[in-house]
Amino acid sequence: MEKKTARSVGYMHGFSSKEQDRLYSQATFLEPFVYEHIDLRRATNLLEVGCGVGAQTSVLLRRFPHLRITGVDASKPQMDQARRFLSHEIRQKRVALHHADASKTKFADGTFDGAFICWLLEHVPDPVAILRETLRTLKSGSIIYATEVHNASLFMEPYSPATVKYWMEFNDHQWTMRGDPFVGAKLGNLLLKAGFQNIETRLIQFHFDSRTPKQRAEFIRYWTDLLLSGAPTLLRSKRVTKDLVTQMTNELALVAKSPESVFFYTAVQARAQAL
Ligand SMILES: C[S@@+](CC[C@H](N)C(=O)[O-])C[C@H]1O[C@@H](n2cnc3c(N)ncnc32)[C@H](O)[C@@H]1O
C-alpha cells in the first residue's frame, strides 16, 4: 500500500506570477463571505497554516490589527512572494514566515492561541496529519477556523456540458494527485479525528441569479478565471483537449450573457476548539 505523507500534492494552479496575483484578488474578492463569521478578537498569536503568498495574512492583519501571525507554507516560490509582499509587516514583527510542511513543524507545544486555514486541505493527501500538528501547537482553549472547497456543489444555468466535463476532469485530476476537492463536506469528521472539540460547520453559499445581477456577473467572471487557471495542467496531462477548453470558454461567455443565468456554489467553514 502506498505510504501517505502530508507533504504537498502537485498544485493544480501552478506557481506562476499570474496565479500568485489570482490568489491576492481571490482573497479580497471572497473576503466578505469567508470572514463574515470569523472572530479572532481573542487571539493574539495566530498560526496561519498554508499561508501561500500572504493574501489572507494581509486580510487578517487588516481585520484584526492586534494579531501577530506566523505563516507556514510548503512552497518556496509562494513563501518568497509572501516575504516580498509582507516585508513591511515582517520588519514590524507582526508577521513571521516559515517554509515548512505544516504536518511537521518545529513549533513547541502550545505556542499559538489561534489558527487559520483557508483553501489548503484540498491540496494535501493527509489533512488529519496537518490538523493534528496544528492542534499540538495550540494552547488549550484556542479556536481554529478552516474554510474549504466543496467542488461537487458547482452549478451554472444555462446547462453547460463542456464545463461540467472539464470540471469533472479538474476535480478527478486533483483527486488522482491525492488532493481532495470535496474536503469541505468532510471538515467535521477530519477535525474530530484530529482531536478538536466543539466543532461547528456552516455553509458559505454563493447563489446568484437575476435578483443580484452584479454579483452574478462578478462570480461568473471569477469562476471563468479559476477554471482556466487549471487549463495548462489539464492540457499537459491530456485530461482535456484544446477543443474542450474552447467549448467551455464559449459556454461561460453564454452564461455571462444570459438574462436567466444562475451561479451556485457552496464552500464549508468550520470553527473548532483545542481543549
Ligand atoms: C490555494 S493555496 C491557498 C493559500 C492561502 N491560504 C490563500 O487562501 O491565499 C494553498 C497553499 O497550501 C500550500 N500547501 C500545500 N500543502 C502544504 C503542506 N503540507 N504544508 C504547508 N503548506 C502546504 C501550498 O503551497 C499553497 O501555497
The ligand as an ORCA input file, in Angstrom:
! r2SCAN-3c Opt
* xyz 0 1
  C      -4.630     27.549     -2.709
  S      -3.206     27.991     -1.819
  C      -4.003     28.941     -0.558
  C      -3.086     29.919      0.100
  C      -3.766     30.850      1.109
  N      -4.321     30.134      2.220
  C      -4.829     31.689      0.433
  O      -6.029     31.475      0.698
  O      -4.444     32.545     -0.390
  C      -2.737     26.504     -0.966
  C      -1.373     26.606     -0.291
  O      -1.155     25.449      0.521
  C       0.224     25.165      0.486
  N       0.449     23.792      0.965
  C       0.082     22.633      0.351
  N       0.477     21.571      1.104
  C       1.083     22.073      2.223
  C       1.680     21.487      3.362
  N       1.755     20.158      3.516
  N       2.215     22.300      4.295
  C       2.144     23.650      4.153
  N       1.596     24.256      3.090
  C       1.058     23.492      2.126
  C       0.601     25.400     -0.968
  O       1.986     25.576     -1.122
  C      -0.214     26.649     -1.292
  O       0.539     27.808     -1.072
*
